[in-house]
């Protein structure tokens, strides 16, 4: 079998969930339209929510030159395209799933089950839970990005639920709130009937703005509530859980967050690069029709209250990356082994050499244009162009006008001896 190319182009697949942006408002659709590959035409009245460009079977990427599914090429050439580290330590498959999301309204209130629960759910319900993996994820903002993620401090949540109308959700004889108190409160809110939820949303809408502002600047709840009601009605319990219990954040381009497995979250608006461990498992209980909600008991039991879910730890700062030889590369490093995210920012007439890693990478050009060199080849690099980078392959990015690239990469522990992968 001939050696596979170590740097080659891909094209991805768009999907059409109704929370996505419409027509040309969707960055996901714009980038797909600009990418070479099978013809893609943006329809003005269609929703375009996500652009997937990994090997996951739901919306797979394909090799530009042959239109072969990426997954097939990886299976045919695992040693060259995945590398020894991924084969030995990460199940011998591409360990991450990168996407572009364009969000017009709130995604379902959700958690992604951890590894143990995913294995159990996949075994018992393989049609609904299509893999046995966990799904920690990061999101890097490409535009102004609104999100609910993780938990507010317990003292704020308990104060909000200490108002007469909301006290009904707190277990009797509660003197001090614990993680289990919060779990039970969330479960009770999600199980409440439509009449109760409608009444309580009205009560929240009439809370004192002065009181909320004095309570660690919670006044934003009053402006967000009618917006959520317009999107999902005044009977959706997700609005109460999100507004009363969860952190609300606004991220600017380049800022990022990390959602651990079992971390509660709901994205609200904006364009992002998202990357996750190789999974599509999810539990939804709000911001979706009642018929689409998963088991509330299972959802509540799955919730985690680790330090990772606190506001300061949800945000994921960018750091200078040693991968870039000229200082134009930043890295987002979540506390997981499956991937990191690189961001390459080049101004006019800049260039950057990015060293190869022991695992593979997938890069997408998110702004500007230039060229990329690697494996003895040279390609145009324009908005929407996607590249697969095999282990050990150094790439050089050049531009005369400006260029931004985001790349998911496997940063394996450093090699302590032996030969480097061929470049």
Beta strands, then each sheet from edge to edge (+ up, - down):
strand 1: 7-11
strand 2: 13-15
strand 3: 21-22
strand 4: 47-48
strand 5: 50-52
strand 6: 62-63
strand 7: 96-103
strand 8: 109-111
strand 9: 137-141
strand 10: 145-151
strand 11: 246-251
strand 12: 256-259
strand 13: 265-277
strand 14: 283-286
strand 15: 319-320
strand 16: 329-332
strand 17: 340-346
strand 18: 351-354
strand 19: 361-374
strand 20: 377-382
strand 21: 386-389
strand 22: 395-398
strand 23: 403-409
sheet 1: 6+ 1- 21+ 19- 20+
sheet 2: 6+ 1- 21+ 19- 22+ 18-
sheet 3: 6+ 1- 21+ 19- 23+ 17- 16+ 15-
sheet 4: 2+ 5- 7+ 13- 9+ 12-
sheet 5: 2+ 5- 7+ 13- 10+ 11-
sheet 6: 3+ 4-
sheet 7: 8+ 14-
end
